[in-house]
Amino acid sequence: MKRRKLLGTASAKTSKGEKLNYLTGILYLAPHKIAGFNVCPHASIGCAAACLYNAGRGKFTNVQLARISKTKYFRESPTEFMLNIVKDIDALIRKAKREGMTPCVRLNGTSDLPFIEMKFNGMRITDLFPDVQFYDYSPNYKRMIQYLNGGLPSNYHLTFSRKEDNEEQVESVLSQGGNVAIVFEELPKTWKGYKVIDADKHDLRFLDDTNVVCGLTFKGTKADKLKAIESGFLIPSK
């Protein structure tokens, strides 16, 4: 099997968690249809337009090409791809132990794929690493309800993602005690009666209180911000 490193640990999104003693392994693919097929099947027009794919290191051509290559690798050799993910998590655990940190994994950095449903010899990846915390954001309502009903692994945490076209689902998730990530122009203290926390402080959503809105501020260009507001994806300041 070709050995290929897929998980990264150095990103603006996850580095803040190191101050809380967590080492995060994160997988960045080419989102939506950039690589020729859709890895974000529940994306709306607004979230596709507002995606932070080009933010940070993602603005560099070599980084974008690497993400496209990883995405095609997943499409063409999914079993080999996931075996490399397993090896990367093993390496993450060893590194975290050396540095006295706690490992955690986010497999959907810029995608929305059902990685935790993929099995190896009958076991899910979360079963292979029962002491590792996995987490995701997703606008997949069916998966979120499954999570809220205890139908997903105990070491997997899911935060629902608001889009411009799923307001009813957002309110349903919140009414059932779930957490929802919402992008604001400026963070309010509450949203529709629910407490808003500053989710920009770190990416470790599994540490959040329950039944809260995880408020995020937009980080793209002015042009992208305008698109996000016009689409309804980004909630503007009043």
C-alpha positions, -999 to +999 in steps of 0.1 A: +000+000+000+012+035-009+018+054+023+004+089+021+000+115+049-035+129+048-042+144+082-027+177+091-022+193+126-011+228+117-040+251+108-055+283+121-087+265+128-072+238+151-041+254+166-061+274+191-070+240+207-034+234+215-036+260+242-063+237+258-039+208+255-056+191+225-038+180+194-062+179+164-057+159+133-078+175+105-085+164+069-089+191+043-103+180+009-114+201-020-150+211-011-182+208-030-175+200-067-140+215-070-124+181-076-150+170-101-175+153-077-195+165-048-180+159-013-206+183+003-239+168-008-259+190+016-243+223+006-265+252-003-257+279-028-248+302+001-225+279+019-208+269-013-202+305-021-190+313+014-168+283+019-134+292+034-116+268+011-093+297+000-087+311+035-054+309+052-030+285+036-058+275+012-051+306-009-019+290-021-020+271-054+001+242-041-022+237-011-053+237-033-038+212-057-028+190-028-064+190-016-078+182-050-053+153-052-064+140-018-101+142-029-094+123-061-074+097-041-104+092-019-127+087-049-104+064-067-090+043-038-113+047-008-101+017+011-064+026+007-073+062+016-089+052+048-061+028+057-038+058+055-061+078+077-059+050+103-021+052+101-023+090+105-044+087+136-020+062+150+008+087+144-013+115+159-018+095+191+019+088+194+027+125+188+001+136+214+015+112+239+051+125+234+039+161+238+016+154+268-015+163+248-049+148+241-056+137+205-088+145+186-098+141+150-119+161+125-123+142+093-145+168+076-124+200+076-138+211+042-161+183+033-192+165+045-187+128+040-199+099+062-164+088+072-176+074+105-199+050+087-171+034+067-160+001+081-127-019+083-132-056+090-166-048+103-155-019+126-160+018+122-130+041+125-144+054+158-144+018+171-108+014+161-099+044+183-124+044+212-102+067+233-100+094+206-126+121+203-139+126+168-160+156+158-177+173+128-199+201+117-227+191+092-260+204+077-271+168+073-303+168+093-308+131+093-273+125+107-278+152+134-311+136+146-294+102+146-267+118+168-292+134+192-310+101+195-278+084+206-275+065+173-239+075+166-206+065+184-201+079+219-167+093+209-182+113+180-196+148+185-217+166+159-226+202+156-254+211+131-246+238+105-271+265+096-275+275+060-299+299+044-323+271+035-326+250+067-340+274+093-368+250+103-342+222+108-321+245+129-349+253+152-358+216+154-322+207+164-321+234+191-355+224+204-341+189+209-310+201+228-285+201+200-259+227+191-259+247+159-231+266+142-242+299+127-221+325+108-228+361+119-213+394+107-211+403+144-217+379+173-249+386+193-254+374+229-284+354+220-302+342+188-339+334+190-336+330+227-306+307+226-272+316+241-245+324+215-210+313+224-179+325+206-169+295+185-139+313+171-120+309+203-113+273+194-126+245+172-131+219+199-169+218+197-172+187+219-161+210+248-191+233+243-221+235+266-252+218+252-281+235+235-262+266+224-256+285+192-219+283+182-213+317+167-187+321+140-177+353+122-171+354+085-134+353+075-134+355+037-129+385+014-152+415+012-166+401-021-172+367-005-188+383+025-212+402+002-221+370-015-227+353+018-250+381+030-269+383-003-275+345-002-287+346+034-260+323+046-243+350+067-266+368+092-258+405+090-256+429+118-288+448+126 
